Amino acid sequence: MDLGMFMMPLHPPGRALAETLREDREAVLLADRLGYTEAFVGEHLTDAAETISSSVAFLCSLAYETRRIRLGTGTVNLPNQHPAAVAAQVAMLDHMLGGRFIFGISPGGLMSDAEVCGNLDNDRNEMFVESINMILDIWKGRPPYNLAGKYWTVSTAKTQIPEIGQGLIARPLQRPHPPIVGTAVAPFSAGVREMAKRGWSPMSANFLLPKWVASHWQKYVEGCEAIGQRPSPARWRVAKSIFVADDAATAQRYGKSESGPYGFYFRQLMRKLVTAGGRSNLFKPNADMSDSDVTLAYALDKLVIAGTVEQVVEQLLEFRRQVGDFGTLVYACHDWQEPELGRRSMELMAREVMPRLNAAIARAV
């Protein structure tokens, strides 16, 4: 099992923007030094807590300072941008990274982003499909492109000057395109099936109960079988909120308390998904559970893995037993309320937890 990382990111509103951006960059650079295989970074336009407005721009700032780690958008929210702009910017980043880029995409889940971009009342899933189809067509096509859809058109027919290169959109370094990853949130997500049918890989969200994470594998298998392809657990990424400490008391205080950074994260997330979004089902094992029982304490208990190295290894083995085999465990980054503990958790995860976890998996096999 590989170890990756994912950051939305999510910081307490009021922290200086320059400070949180430096912290997020430091986390990715640390992950590169520690041997994390990949890092995904999210983006939002209208959120004081999620402060990276362009995942592509943020990753460009890391391109020449990282060495081995693959960097991914987590995700580009396609309905909010023109497909030609995304195609050109992603191609540039792939060249800057020497082919270490992963193209994470989604329709976007923040409604205030949709409103500010003027697509709140549109079918954003339809926009998402049109956008990625156009991006892929741009990369395999030639000027003047002449692509027309319901939401966008792409053409340089009137202005191209082929002999000097005007009118050409760059292609990525990786051919035919960088690997594509889509996020999976809904239980029994039909989107996972469609990803598999197109050769993309799913990443299951870190705020889902194990039974809903397991449902994504079922849909991935369905999609692979629909195109006659053998499903491989190696292509499935599963994110998880994890905190590792040198002692159990610190792990509980920082990782499980409502006043800690994990408590802040789930308080913010549940306000968006449960109170405003009506998606309490994501946190319930069954429909009979009352919304009033979906509390912050409940979420921290069920969805955060925290403890010493030995305790975290045991919890992760149990989690894997419930969801099945997968190829990459994606460590979800949270605000470094206490920077030394945030760094130490990442270090222990890479140097102590993963070797023991993989040894235990090997013994079981």
N, C-alpha and C positions, 0 to 999 in steps of 0.2 A: 504494500500500500504506500502510495506517495503522500507527501504532505504539501498542501498548498495553503494559501491564505486569501481571505476576502475582507474588504472593508467597504461599508456603505458610503462613506464613514458616518459616524454619528457622535457629535460632541455637544455638551451643554451649551445652549444659546447664551451668548454673552462672552464666551471665550474669544480672544482676539483671533481674527481670521488668519493672519500671518502665522500665529503660533500653532493653530491646529493643522495648517498645511505643512509646516515644518515637521510636526509630530507624525503626520501620515507618511511623509517622505521617509522619515527615519525608520518607520516600521517596515517599509518595503526594502530599504537598504539593509536593515538588519536581517530580514528574511533571506535576502540574497547571500549574505555572509554565512548564515546558518544552514544553507542548503535546501531551503524550501524550493520546490520545483516550479511554482507559479504563484502569481499574485494578481487578484482581480480588484478593480477599483470602480466604485459606482459614481453616479452623477445625478444631480438635481439642480434645477434653476431657482426654485422658490422655497427654500427651506433653510432657516437659520441654524438648524442642527446638522444638516447634511450639506457640507460647505464646499464640496467639489462640484463646480458647475459644468466641467467638461472632463470626462475621464481620459479622452485622447490627449488633451493639452497637458493634463497632470502627468500622464505616462511619458509624454515627450520630455518632461523635466528629469525623468529617471533613465532615459534611454542610454546615455553614455556614462552613467555612473554605476549601472548594474552590469554584471558579467555573465551569469549563468541563468538566472531566473527568467522564466517566461512571463510576460506581462500581458494582462487581459483587461479589456473593458468589461465592467461588471455592473451595469451594462450601458451600451449606447441605446438611448430611448428613441427608437427610430421615428415615430410619428412627429417628434418635435423638431426634426431637422430635414433639410432637403437631401434626398438620396445622393445627388451628385457631390454635395459637400462632404457627406460621410465617406463616400467611395474614395475621394481624393485625399482626405485627411488620414483615413485608415491606411491607405497605400503608403503614404509618406511615413507613418509611424512604423509600419512593417519594415521598411527599408532602414530606418534609423536603428531599429532593434536587430537588424541582421537576420530577420526571420524568426525572432523570438516572440512574436505577437500572437495573441488569441483574441478572436473577435466575438466578444460577448454581446448579445443583442436581446432586446425585449420591447414590448409595446409601451413600457413605462407604467409605474403604478401610483405616482403621486398626482392627485387630481388637480392641485394648484398649478403644477407644471402644464398639465393639459389645458387648463383654462387660460393661462398666460400665453400659450402658443396657439390658442384659438381652435383647439380640436376637442374640447370637453364633450361636445354633443356628437362627435363623429364616432364611427366604428373604428376604434384604434387598433383592434386586431386586424381588420381589413387594411388599414393604413400600414401596419407593420409588415404584412405579407407583400403588399405592393412595393414598399420601400426596399426590402431585402431582395426581392426579385429584380428590381431595377439596378441595385448595387451590383449584383452578380452579373447582370447583363452588361453593365458598363465595363466590368473587368474582363469579360470575354469578348467584348465587341470592339469596334473601331469607330473613330469619328466619321460622321457627325452623330452617331448613336440613334437619334430619332425614336425615342421611347416615349410613349404616351399612356398615361393611366388615368384613373379617376381623380387622383389627388395631385399628381406631379407630372411634368413633362421634362425630358432631358434631350436637348439637341444643341449642336453648334453649327448647324447647316448654314446659317446666314453669315456667320462671322469667322469660320475656320480659315486658316492660311496654312495648309498642310506642309508647304516647303520650309516653314520656319517653326513648325510644331504647334502653332496656335490652334486651340480647339481640342487638344488631346488631354484626357484625364489619365493620370498615372495608374499603373497596375501595381498590385502588391508584389513584394519579392517572392513570397510563397505562392506556388502555382498549384491548382488554378486560383486558390485564394487561401488565406489563413484559416486554420480550424475554427469552426463556428460552435459556440456554446450558448445555450438558452437556459434561463432560469426556470425552475419548476416550483410552484407555490401551491396550487390547488390540489387537494386530494384527488387521486385517480385522474391526473391532468391529461386531457386530450392533447394538449400541446406537446407533451413528451412523446406521444405516439407519432405526431407529425414531425417532430425533430428527427426521430429515428429514421423515418421514411425519407428524409432529405440528407441523411448522413451526418447530422449534427449530434452533439453530445449534450446531455442534460446536467444541470447542477441543481440538486435539491436544496431548498432554503434551510437556513439554520434555526428557524423558529417553528418547525413542524414536529408534531409528535412522531415517534418512530413508526407507528402504523401507517401514517400518511406518507412518510418517506418511502416505506416499503411499497406503497401503491405505485410509485413512479417507476419502479423496476418492472412491474407488470405491464405498464403502458409502453415502456421502452421495448420490451420483448415483443409486444404486439406490432409495434412499428417496424422492427427489424424483420419479423417474420413476413410482414406484408410485402417486403421487397426481396425476400429470399436471402436475407443476410443473417448470419449467426450473431446473436447478441453477445457482447463482451462486457463483463463487469468493469474491465479496465477503463472503459470510456465513460463510466458513470462517476460524477463528482458529488460528494455529499458534504454540505457545510454544517458546522456545529459550533456553538458557543462553548468555549473551553477555557478554564483558568487553572494553571498549575502553579503551586507554591511549594516552598520548602517545608511548610508545616500546615497541618490541617486547620488550625485556628485562623491563620491568615487566609487560607482558601475560602473558608466559610464567610469571613468578614468581607472580603473583597469581591468574591464571586457569587455569593448567594444572598447578601443583604440587600434590602430595598434602597439603601443609601449609597451603595457601591455603583461602579460604572455599568455593571451588567443589569442592575436594577434600573438605572437610568435608561439604558437601551430598551428594555422591555416595556417600561412605562411609556416611552415615546411611541414605540411600535404598536402597542396595544391601543393607544389613543387613536392612532391612524387606522388600524385594521378592524378593531372591535367597535369602539365608540362611533367613529366617523364612517368607517367603511362597511359595517355590518358583516364582518367576516369572522365572527367568533368561532365558527366551525373549524377554523384552522387550529384552534387550541383545545378542541374537545375530542375525547376519544369516541363519543357517541352523541347523537342528536338529543338524547334525553337529559343531558347535562344542562343545568340552568346557566344563563349568561352571568348571573350574580356570583356563580362559583368560579368563573374565569377571572381570578384575581392575580395581582402581581406576584404575590407569594407563591401561588400555584404555578405560574409560568416559570419562575426561577427554579422551583423544585423539579419540574418536569423537563425543562428545556436547557438548563445549564449544567454542564459537567465541570465539577470543581473538586480539587483535592490535591494531595501529594502525588508524586509520580506514580507510586504503586496504586493509589486509589483511582487516578485518572485512567491508567491502563485497564484496570478491572471494569470501570464504567464504560470505556470505549469497546471493550470486548463484548459486554452485554448489549450495548447499542448495536454493534455489528451483528450479533446473534439475532436481534429483533428485525433488522432491516435487510440483512443479506450482505453478500460480498459486493464491494465497490472498489474502484481503482484509486481514487484520490480523496483523502480526508482534508477538507478545506477548513482551516482554522479561522474562525470569524473574529476579526479585530474589533476591539471596543476602546472607548476613550481611555487614555492613560491618566486616570485620576491620580494615581501614584506612579510616575514614570518608571521607577526602579522595579516595581512589581509587574508592570506591563511588559517590560523588556525581559525580566526573569522568566515570566511565563512562556514567552516565545522561545527562549533558550532551552528551558527544561523540556518543552514540547518537542523540539528538534533533536536535542542531544540525549535525552533520557527516555521520554515516552515512546517515540516512534521506534527506536531500536527494540525496545522490550515488546511493544505491540506487534511488530512484524515477526519477532522471534516466537511469540505465542501463537500467531496465526500459522506460522510454518510448522510448529509442533502439532497443531490441530490437523493440518493437512496431512 
